Amino acid sequence: MTIPIPDEIASVLGETEERIAARLRTELALACYQSGEISAGRAAELAGMRRAEFEQLLAERRVERNFSVEDWAIEARV
């Protein structure tokens, strides 16, 4: 999937296309997680992060945890 970002926007943000894409993936992952559409594990995958990194981001953003069946299974193994 490709989302075109106008050059003017990229210029204002002062970031590379790769960094903008990473930010968009992270924000999408957070939004989908918060709405309960995907688990934390899937959100971490979408964001291109390790699970622990995504958990840290959730804490930094003060995002309420939504535990899915997948999340409980992972937590039980830890």
C-alpha positions in Angstrom: 0.0 0.0 0.0 1.3 3.4 -0.8 0.1 6.7 0.7 1.3 9.7 -1.2 2.6 12.5 1.0 2.8 15.8 -0.8 6.4 17.2 -0.9 5.2 20.4 0.8 4.1 18.4 3.8 7.2 16.3 3.9 9.2 19.5 3.7 7.3 21.1 6.6 7.8 18.0 8.7 11.5 18.1 7.9 11.7 14.3 7.9 12.6 11.6 5.3 9.8 9.6 3.6 11.0 6.6 5.5 10.6 8.4 8.8 7.2 9.7 7.9 6.1 6.2 6.9 7.3 4.8 10.2 5.4 7.5 12.1 2.2 6.8 10.2 2.6 3.0 10.8 3.1 3.7 14.5 0.1 6.0 14.8 -2.1 3.6 12.8 -1.0 0.7 15.1 -1.8 2.8 18.2 -5.2 3.8 16.8 -6.1 0.2 15.8 -5.0 -1.1 19.2 -6.9 1.6 21.1 -10.1 0.8 19.2 -9.7 -2.9 19.9 -9.3 -3.9 16.3 -5.9 -5.6 16.8 -3.9 -7.0 19.8 -0.8 -5.4 21.2 1.3 -8.0 19.5 -0.2 -7.3 16.1 0.1 -3.5 16.7 3.8 -3.9 17.6 4.2 -5.8 14.3 2.4 -3.1 12.3 4.5 -0.4 14.0 7.7 -2.3 13.2 8.6 -2.6 16.8 9.4 -5.4 19.3 6.6 -6.1 21.7 8.5 -4.5 24.6 9.0 -1.3 22.6 5.3 -1.1 21.8 4.5 -1.7 25.5 6.8 1.2 26.4 5.1 3.4 23.8 1.7 2.5 25.3 3.0 3.5 28.7 4.5 6.8 27.4 1.3 7.7 25.7 -0.8 6.6 28.7 -2.9 4.3 26.5 -5.2 2.0 28.4 -4.4 -1.6 27.9 -6.9 -3.8 26.0 -6.0 -7.4 26.7 -7.0 -9.8 23.9 -6.9 -13.6 24.2 -3.6 -13.4 22.2 -2.2 -10.9 24.8 -3.2 -13.1 27.7 -1.6 -16.1 26.1 1.6 -14.2 25.6 1.6 -12.8 29.2 1.0 -16.3 30.6 4.2 -17.5 28.9 6.3 -14.7 30.3 
